[in-house]
Amino acid sequence: MTLHLMTSLTNLPRFNKILPHAAIALLITVAITIFFVYQQIEARKQLQYSHLTLKAQQLSAWLDTNFSIINNVLMEVEPLTADTCDSEMLFELRSLMFNVAPVVEIGMVNSAGELICTSWQRHHNAIKVNPPPDQYGLRFVGPLNVEYMQQPAFVLARTLRDGSEVNALVRIRWLKNQLKNYASELGFTALIDSDTGNPIVTNGLYSHPKPATHLPIDFDLIIQAYFQNNREQIAVYSPLTTLPKLSIVISDEKSILIDNDELISPTGFLVLFIIWLALTAVGYMLSNYLSDSRHQLKRALKRDEFINYYQPIVAHRDKKIMGVEVLMRWQHPVEGLKSPITFIPEAIATGYLNLMTSQQLAKCYTELKHLIDKDPDFIVTINISACHLLSQQAITEFIRYKTRIPGLVLEV
């Protein structure tokens, strides 16, 4: 037990050295996790957007197809006149109606706004309705309650050349069934007025975004906002091609983007743990490398961080400066100015002192050349170590600089 405790105490400094790197690695791993989860949520959001957009486009395309068929049927009636509702016209209207499943009735309204003929019968007592507007192309009216049928209907109509109108009653139930196939349990599907946002047919609890800045709807758009039902939802709006005044809207609850499914699987946690261990190890090794004295001295030599400080040598007799003593300092980029006692022993141990002295001599010659040229006897004293005397290369360099700096003095 005593041995185990001593071992633990021995390893404590190493643990304390690893701990900061483990903490930094943990922060990086957490950042990676947050980024990964964010990407997952964004991917799910985009998938949800794409899914809702596809559903809205499919539904609007399906309704466009059916409304286009109905429009083509109504266009075939144009040569007829609303004031003539004989057996031939009734047969024609019925034949057209039976070709379109959603349509329960085709009617004719004269220019005065009187329904005088339907695919079922001629109304001898004309039913008063709204006069046909002077409008070209397919339009919609509804939903409205058809008095003589006592049930709601959605009306598609066209104004004929003589000012009369031909219209088709579409079952609301049929429209609801189309929406039902695309509905979500947490959202709604609706056919709405593109200008006002008012629902024509709905499936689910329809609601407007607040504020309703999306109106009028002129093109496909996606909205993520709080709706008037106080729920944050995503809604896709898609105008119909055949009837731009109508739009399909399909919504879903935003909360389903982050459901009970795991955003990070057990394998993902294992990968993150391995990343944390790897980052800790890399940080620890990099720190050791950067703090290694050999590496620091090598880098300092490469970056020319060793500088000369010149201490004047003054003559006793006349107090004139007769030379300088060259003192080496390390201009460390982080620790600032360092004295020789903090790095010379390491320089001797690592074998870099000779290179440092070589740099020192070169700087002396460059920085003091103007003084040496004026006074060749100008003394330049440099401190050396025993390792210099054991190096033939260092001795050769001293001799070479002696010719450039006649007053060079070496002190051991």
N, C-alpha and C positions, 0 to 999 in steps of 0.2 A: 504493500500500500504506500509506504514511504517512497519507494522507487518510482511508483506511478505518479505520485504527487510532484516529485522532483522533475520527472519528465515533462509533466504538464506545465510546471513553472518555467522550464527551459524553453518550451515551445510557445510560451505566452507572447514574447516579443514578435515572433513570426506571425502569430494570430492577429496581434494588434496592427501589424503591417498589412496583412491581407484584408482586414476588416473594411478600411476605406474603399478599397477596390471592389469588394463584394457589394458595398452600399451603392457605389456608382453603377456597377453592373446591374444591380437590382432596379435602379431608376431607369436605366436604358431599357431593361427588359420590360418594365411596366409601360414605358413609352411605346415600345414595339407592340405590346399587348393592346394598348389603347388604340394604336393605329390599325392593328389587325381587326379589332372589334369594330372600329369605325368603318373600315372597308367592308366588313361583313354586313353591317347595317346598311351601308350605302348600296351594296350589291343587292340586298334584299329589297331595298326601296326601289331601285331601278327595275328589279324583276317585277315588283308589285306594279310599278308604273306601266311597264311593258304589258303585263297581264291585263290590267284594266283597260289600257289603250286598245289592245287587241280585241277584247270583248266589246268595247264601245264601237270599234270600227266594224266588227262582224255584225253587230246588231243593226247599226246604221246602214250597212250594205244590204242586209236582209230586208229591212224596211224599204230602202230605196228601190230594191228589185220589185217588191210587191206594189209600191206606190207607182213605179214606172209602168207596171203592167196595167194598173187601174187607169193611169193617165192615158195610155194608149187606147184603152177601151172607151174612155170618155171622148177621145179625139175622133173615134169612129162615128159618134153620134152627131157630130157637128153639122153635117148636111141636113139633118132633120130639123123641123121647126117645133117649138114648144106648144104652139096653138093647135097642132094636129095630133091627136092622140087616138088614132084608129087602131084596129086590130093588127095591122101590119107593123105599126110602131111598137105596140105592146110586145109583139112577137120578137121584134128586133132587140128591144131592151132586155127581155127575158133571156134571149140567146146570149147577149153580151154578159149579163149578170152571172149566168151559170158557168162562164169560163173563168170567173175570178172567185176563189173560195172565200176570201174575207168579206166580200160585198154581200149585203143582205137585201139591198134595194138600189135601183137606179131611178132617179127622179128628174122631171123636167119642170123648170120654173120659167114663167114668161117674164118679159121685161118689166112688167108692173109688179113683180114680186109675188106671184100667185102660183102655188104648186098645183098644176092641173093634171099631171100625168106621172105615174110611177110604173115600174116594171110589173106591178101587180094589177093595176086598174087605172081607169080614168076617173078623176074626181070631178063629178058634176058640180059640186059645190066647192069651188076652188079654196084651198087652204092658204091663208095669208102668211107669207114669210118675208124675209128681207129681200128688197130688189137686188138683182145681180149687179155687182160693181163693174165699172168699166176697167177691167184688169185682164191682162193677157196671161195665159199660162195656168198651171195648176195652183190651187190655193186650198187652204183647209179652214174649216169652221168647227168649233167644238172644244170640248165635248158639250153636247146639248141634249136635252130630253125631247125626243120626237113625240109630239102630242098624240098622234094617231097610232103610235106604236107603244107608247108608255114605257119607254126604256131609253137609256142614254146611247148616243151614237156619235161617232167621229165622222165628219163629212168632208169628202174631197170633191172639189167642184171646179168647173171651167165655164167661163162666159163665152157664149157662142157669138157668131158674127152678127146675128140679128138682135143682140142684146139680151137674149134669153140665157138660161143656165141649165147645164146638165150636171147632176151631182151623183155621188155614190156614197151610200151609208156603210161605213165599216164598223163591224162589231167591236165594242169596247173590250169585250171578253177576249176576242182574238188578239187585240193589242196587248192586253194584260198577260196573256199566255206567252207572247213573244218576249216580253220583259222578264217574265218569271224564269225563263230558261237561262238568263244571264244574271240573276239576282244573287246577292251575297247575304248571309245571315246577319252580318254586322253593318251592312250598308243599305243602299237602295238603288233602284234602277228606275229611270223615269224618262218619259217623252215630254219635253217642255217647250214653251214658247221661247225662241231664241232672243227676243227683245226684252221681255218682261221677266223671264225665268219662271213664270207660272206653270205648274204641272198640267199636262193634258191627261196623261195616264201614268200611274205610279205603281211600283211594287216595292214595298218597304216604306219606312217613315221618311218621306222626302223633306229636305231642309235646304235653306240657302246658306252659303258662306256669309260670314259677317266680317267686314262689310261686303256687300255684293258689288264689288268693283269689276267683276268679270263680264258684266252685261254691257252691250249686247254681245252675243256669241257669234263671231264671224268666221272662226277657224277652230281647229282642234286645240284644246288646251288642257293642262293638268293643274289642279289647285290642291294645295295642302294647307288647310286652315281650320280654325274653329268655326263650326257651323252654328246656326241658330238653335240647334238642339243641345248646345254646349258640349259637343263631342268633337275631338280633333279627327278629321277625316281627310281622305284623299279622294278627289273626284275628277273624273275624266269627262270632258264635254266634246261632243262630236256633232257638228251640224249635218243635216241630211242634204244630199246633193239635189234630190228632186224637190225638196221643200226646205230651202235654207232658213225659213222662219221657224223651223222645228229643229230641235237638237236632242240627241240622246245623251243622258248623263248617267254614269255608273260610279258609285262610290263604295269605299271600304273603310273600315276603322283603321286609323294609323297604328293603334296598339298591336295589331296583328303582325306588324313588321318585326317586333321583338316578342316572340311567343315563348312558350316553355321549352322549346328546343334549345339545346346547348349551343351557344355561339362558339365556344372552344371545347373541343372534344378532349377526352383523356389523353389521346395521342398528342393533341396540341399543347396541353399542359406539360407533357414530357419533353416536347421539343423546346418549349420556353425555358424549362428547367435546365436543359442541356445548353441552351444559349446563354443563360445566366452563368453557369459554370465556366463556359468557354470565355465569356467576357471578363469574368473575374480572373481567370488564369492569364489571359492576354494582358489585362491591366497590370497584374502583379509582375509579370515578366517584363513588360515594357517599362514599368517604373524602376525595376531593378537595373535594366539596361541603361535607362537615362540617368539614373543616379550613380551608376558605376563610375568610379574615379577615372579609370582608363578611358572610358567613352567620353566623359566630360572634358578631360584634358585634350584628347584628340580633336574634339569638336572646337574647343577654344583655340587650338593651334590653327585649325582650318579657317576659323572666323577672325583670326588675328585679334583675339581678346586680351592678350598680354601686352601691357604698355609699360613704358619707362618713366620713372620719376627721377629727376636729377637733383641730387643734394649737393650744393656748392662746397668746394674745398677752398678755404680762405687762407692766404699766407699770413703768418704771425707778424711779420715785420711791417708790411705796408697795407695789410688788410685787403689786398686785392684777390679776386677770384682767380685761382690758378688751375682749377679743374673741377670736375664733378664726380660724385659717386653715383653709379647707376643702380637704382633700386627697382626691382621688377614688381609690378602689381597686376592683379587679374581683374579686369573690368567684366565681372560676371553679369549676364543679362537679367538675372533674377535676384541674386544676392547682393549685387552692387560691387563696390571695390573691395577686393580681398587681399590681405597681406600675405607675404611669402610663406609664413609659418603654417598657413592653412592649406597650401598646395605643393610646396617644394618637396616634403617627404613623399607624397604620392607620386610626384614627377620622377623622383629618384627611383622609387619602387617599380614604376611602370616603364622606365627607360625613356621617358619623354623629355628629361631635363636638357639633354644635349640639343634637341631640336628647339626647345624654348630659348636656350642661350644663343643659338644661331640666329633666331629671330631678333633677339635682344641686340646682338652685335650689328645686325643689318639696320635696325632702327637707329642705333647710336650713330652710325656713320652718316645716315641720311639726315637725322635731326641736328647733329652737331657739326656738320661739314663746314658751315660758314665760320664757326669758331676755330676749328682745326686749321682751316686754310689761312686764317689770320695769325694763329699761334700754333705752329707744329708741335710745340712742347706742352700744349694743353693736355692736362692729365684726365684720363677717363678710366675710372676704377670700376671693375666688374667683379662681383663675387662669384666664385666657382666652387664646385664640390669635388670630392675625391674621384667621383665617377668620370669627371672630365679628364683627369690625369691618366685614367685607365683606358681612354678612348683615343686611338691614333687619329681618327677623323676629327675629333674635337681639337687635338693639339695642332693638327695641320691647319684647321680653320683659324685658330688663335694666331698662328704665325702669319697667315695670309692677311688678317685684319691689322696685324702690327705694322705692316707696310702702309696701310691706309690711315691708321690712327697711331702715329708714332708714340703718343703719350699713353698708350693702353697699358693698364696695370691690372693684373689678375690677383685677387685675394682669395685664399682658400679658407 
